């Protein structure tokens, strides 16, 4: 019986040693996993910061381009307003010249018809 008890105690010691080794290995794996997860998290944060910086630079460039385009459009709008005023002015002169020629012509025709006979 003592022999069996000694064997059982020996087996229990072996099991205890194996359990301790397993616990250590599990602790090492957890530590390793945490370290790797922290490294991955750090890398993701760095890459995110880089991408944000690049996007901000691109957005700033686009903002500058939009400002330049807006300035050019303002200039074109002013030119179009000037052209519109010139066209209106020229149209008024054209109407004035045409009326200046047609009215005397029609008056002459009407008077010729009236005094002809």
DAHUMO-V606119 format. One record per pair of residues at least 24 apart in sequence whose C-alpha atoms are under 10 Angstrom apart, sorted by sequence separation. I is the first residue (numbers start at 1). GAP is how many residues later the second one is. If there is no record, write none. Layout:
i=[I I]
gap=[GAP GAP]
//
This chain:
none
//
